[in-house]
Amino acid sequence: MLRHVLGKAFRFLGYTVQYGCIAHCAFEYLGGIVVCSGPSMEPTIHNSDIVFSENLSRHFYSIRKGDIVIVKSPNDPKSNICKRVIGLEGDKVCTSNPSDFLKSHSYVPKGHVWLEGDNLRNSTDSRCYGPVPYGLIRGRICLKV
């Protein structure tokens, strides 16, 4: 009797670990559902909008200008941010705020991207913390639910 119960428990544990590994790989490499918060991407993405993020493009370095990406925050590595890619490595970008009279420009360094929110007046983005390393990109938004 004990052998039968232990056998079932170990089988259940084995299946749980196996499906947990499959789920981890799916969310890490394929994509997942993300709830966006904050006003920085309005009017494109509003607070509490649900989006689907695919992660394959970051592994194949196929992120392009204009893509909206989920990125580990350079200011707080425990949180993710949602921003639009404005510049890729080697691109010349405007590094000043829209209200600045004199505009300053810079080049995006190798291995980095320049990110900005669509709501420029209410967004903490690369204009504040500079270019973001490509390795911080978690995924590209491909569908808004």
N, C-alpha and C positions, 0 to 999 in steps of 0.2 A: 504494500500500500504506500509506504513512504517513498519507495523507489519510483512509483508511478507519479506521485505528486511532484517529486523533485525533477523528474523527466519533463513533465509539463511546464514547470516553472523555468527550467533552463531553455526549453524550446521557445517559450514566450519571450524570455530575455534575449535570446539569439535573434528572433524576428524583430524585436524592438530595436536592437542595435543596428541590424541590417537596414531596416526602413529609415532609421534616424540618419544613417550615413547617406542613403539615397536622397533623402530630403535635404540634407546639408549640401550635397553636391549640386542638386537642382537649384537651390536658392543662391549658391555661391557662383555657379557658372552659367546657368540659364537665365534666371531672373526671378522677380517676385513682385508682390503688390506693395506699394508705398503710399502712405497718407502724407500729403504735403501740408505744411503749416507755415503761416506767416504771409505777409503782404508783398514780399519782394518780387514775386513772379506775376503779379496781377498786371494786366487782365488775362493773361494766358492761362495761368493756373491760380485758382483762388484758394483761400484758407480751407483746409479740410477736404480738398479734392483728392480723389483716389486715382492713382496712375499705375501703369504696369511698367516696370523697369527691366530691360534686358541687359544681361551682363556680357554677352559674347563680344560685342563691338569693342569693349575696353581691352579684352585679351588679344584681339587681332589688330589693335591700333587703328580702328576705323572710325574714330570720333572725328566729326567734321564741324566746321564753323556753322553756327545756327542750331546745333543739337542742344537739347536740354538734358542735363546730366545730373545724377545724384553723386555727391562728392562728400568724403569725410571732411568735416569742417577744419580748416587750418587753425582756427582759434580754439576749438573744443573737439578733440579727436573722438569723444564719446557720442557726438551727434553728427547727423548728416545734413547737408544743405542741398537745395535744388536751384541750379543756375543755368544760364545759357552760355554756350561757348562762343566767345567773341573773337578770340585769336588763338592760333596754334603756334608752335615754336617757329621763330623767325618772322612772324607777322608784326607789323607796326600797329600799335594800339594807342588810343587816347587814354591817358592815365588820370585825367582831371575830372572833376565833377561837372555836370551839365551847367551849373550856375557860375562856374569860374569864368572870368573874363579872358584870361590868358590860358590857352590850352597847352598842355604838355603831352608829349608822346614818348613812347618807349618801345623797345622790341621785346617780344616774348622769348625768354631763354630756352635753350634746348631742353627737351624733356618736360616742358611745362605748358599749361594752357592759361588763357585769360578768361575769367568768368565774370559775368554781370547779370544782375536781375533785370527783368523787363521793366520793373517799376524803379527807375533810376533814382528817384528822389527818396525812396524808402527801401534801400537795399544795402546791406553790408556785403561787399563782394571784393573782387580783385583790386578795385580802386582803393580799398582800405588795407587789405593784407597782401597785395601783390600777386604775382603769377603763382598758380597752384601746380604742384608736381603731378604729372600724369598718373602716377601710382596711387593718388588719393581718389581717383575716379572709381566709383562703385558700379555704375551702370548708366545706360542711356534710356531716357523715357521714350517709349514708342507708342503708348496708348493711354488716353485719358478716359477714365470710366465715367 
